[in-house]
Amino acid sequence: MKVLVIGGDGYCGWATALYLSNQGYEVGILDSMVRRHWDMQLQVETLTPIAQIQQRIQRWKELTGKKIDLYIGDITDYNFLSKTLRQFEPESIVHFGEQRSAPFSMIDREHAVMTQVNNVVGTLNILYAMKEDFPDCHLVKLGTMGEYGTPNIDIEEGYITIEHNGRKDTLPYPKQPGSFYHLSKVHDSHNIHFACKIWGLRATDLNQGIVYGVALTGLLSDEIIKDELLINRLDYDAVFGTALNRFCIQAAIGHPLTVYGKGGQTRGLLDIRDTVRCMEIAIANPAEAGKFRVFNQFTEMFSVGDLAIMVQKAGKAFKGKAGKDLNLAPDDLDNLDNVKINYLENPRVELEQHYFNAKNTNLLDLGLQPHYLSDSLLDSLLNYAIKYKQRVDKDHILPKVSWHR
């Protein structure tokens, strides 16, 4: 099957492109490279050194003999997008090509507008391009669990059955997004739902939780995983760094773990290996024509405070075995002895203690076998954090973006 990965130079997109190519899919990457531009604007780099996309793709071909096509351009440019789709002729489109950071969208008016234009217009262009030339193509779109917010009832998978005044209907689940980024994802969901209904398109919206991890261990060969030209991003800054990845890097450099508020914010999480498997499962089991299908894509639920405590405990255990098993110098491990946790004033507007019970059975029913957060996974993250800790810019550890401004 031919699969176009939009946003294939990013964190989830790069891992997905390599995994699908390794599985025998004919893969194309479409990316504007704007994520790298935003890094330059913020004056921060990913912890892991990532090569240029052309070098990455060439190295992949050298190691595997598999070709990945590359198209560089912006999906908000409809002519470029339409031309690219006609050239590649995808049977499935995996859409990661969006600005993905809530703090980035809350920096100021310009970043809020840019986020919504980039995300909403880009997705709307994809829908029109599919309608015009590829009506049977299956859109697999990355959504977010953040669309739901933290309601005081169970979170269903996209839809909820309601009885009201003696009548009953199944309706899209109410959304309570927490940033202009999350709002853009809600707008996407509404637009995709509408397009499927009126044009008979097929789409799967994967409402993903917080992703952690770097390597696709067990899914790709050790030779590929150890090749630095193919390494994935590992963001640690307060704008693009997600909680667990960020905590591991803070532990490695001896910085207190930055928990916002009381730390009771509970979220769904999943391993990057499960992200790529979920994409493959959705592609292999496409939605029916005219159907907008929603899967909640996470495997476990943790509070932010609980994650910090897990990293604190894992640091001590890691130091005890890393010198022997991972050949790390003792000086590299000194900071893991006494990992501290700081509870900061919350820069976000959110409930810090709340009910959270989300359903996630659809992907499990289709065959997902989850990787659960474990000591070995934390060891892997800490290992990357220790190896590249000299690349950390400590000026980007603490939050600089506030929802209150």
Buried (B, 14 or more C-beta within 10 A) or exposed (E): BBBBBBBBBBBBBBBBBBBBBBBEBBBBBBBBEBBBEBBEEBEBBBBBEBBEBEEBBBBBEEBBEBEBBBBBBBBBBBEBBBBBBEEBEBBBBBBBBBBBBBBBBBBEEEBBEBBBEBBBBBBBBBBBBBBEEBEEBBBBBBBBBBBBBBBEEEBBBBBBEEEEEEEEEEEBBEBEBBBBBBBBBBBBBEBBBEBBEEBBBBBBBBBBBBBBBBBBBEBBEEEBBEBEBBBBBBBBBBBBBBBBBBBBBBBBBBBBBBBBBBBBBBBBBBBBBBBBBBBBBBBEBBBEEBBBBBBBBBBBBBBBBBBBBBBBEBBEBBBEEBBEEBEBEEEBBEBBEEBEBEBBEBBBEBBBBBEBEBEBEBBEEEEBEBBEBEEEBBBBBBBBBBBBBEBBEEEBBEBBBBBEE
